[in-house]
């Protein structure tokens, strides 16, 4: 059941869309000043920095992708271990034996 006061924001008022439009306008401005590539590279570096989380932001019980940061060095499901890789590299089906 929807509440009458919770209406979706109009398309022009969405923060992500406004941020993307601002970035595109600034890219055009810097490209006009012949600084488009440095602006783009610095933008990528900022997005990588902003996209990473600090350890304090992890949820309780959430494991890191890097097993050395987990309690007991526990690996997450689907992690390829050195032993598994070694087994798969040296596995040769018996060909006509």
N, C-alpha and C positions, 0 to 999 in steps of 0.2 A: 504494500500500500504506500503510494507516494505522498509526500507532504506537499501541500500547495505552495509553500514558500521556498521549496528547493527546486528552482528552475535552472536549466543549464545556461551557462554563460554564453553570450553570443560569440560567434567565431572570432570576431575582431578583438575580443576581450580576454582571450585565452593566453596565459603567460608564456607558454612554450612557443606559440605562434608569434607572439610579439618579440620574443628573444631571437627567434630565427630570422624574422624580418629585419630587426636591428642589426644582426650580424651580417646579413646580406647587403644591407645599405652601407655598412662600414666597410665591407669587402670591396664594394664598388668604389667607394671613396678612396680607399687605399690603393686600389688598382689604378685609379686615375692619377694618383700621386706616384705611381710606379713602385709602390710598396705592397702590392697584393700578395706576393709569395711570402715575405716575412710575416705579414698579418695572418695568413692561412696557417703557416707552420706554428706560430705562437698560439693560435687558436687551438690547433690539435694538441699541443703540449698542455694547454689549460684544460681541455676536455679530458685528457688522460689523468691529470692531477685531480680534477673535480670528480671523476668517475671512480676513483679508488676510495675505499673506506678505511678509517682508522680501526685498529683492533677494538676500541671501545664501542664501536657501532655494531659489532657482531651480536647476533641474538644468542641467548644462552643455549649451549649445546651445539651450536653451529660449528662445523669443522672447517678448517682452512684448506685450500687446495694444496698447500705445501705441508706435507705431513710433519715436517720438523717443528711446526708451530702448534701442532695438536698434542693433547695430553697422551703420553706414551707413544708418540710418533705414529699415531693411528692414521692410516691412509683412507681417503674417501673411496666410495664404490666406483669401480671402473678405472682405477689408477693402474697403469702398467708398471710393474715392478721389474727390477733388473733380473731377478730370477725367472720371471715369466718370459721376458724377452729372450733370455738365454735359452730357455727350453724351446721356445718357438723357432729360434734361429737354427738350432741344431736338430730339430725334429725332421727326420727324413722318413717318409713312408717306405715300407719294404717294397722295392720295385722289382718284382719277379724273383724274389728269394724263395 
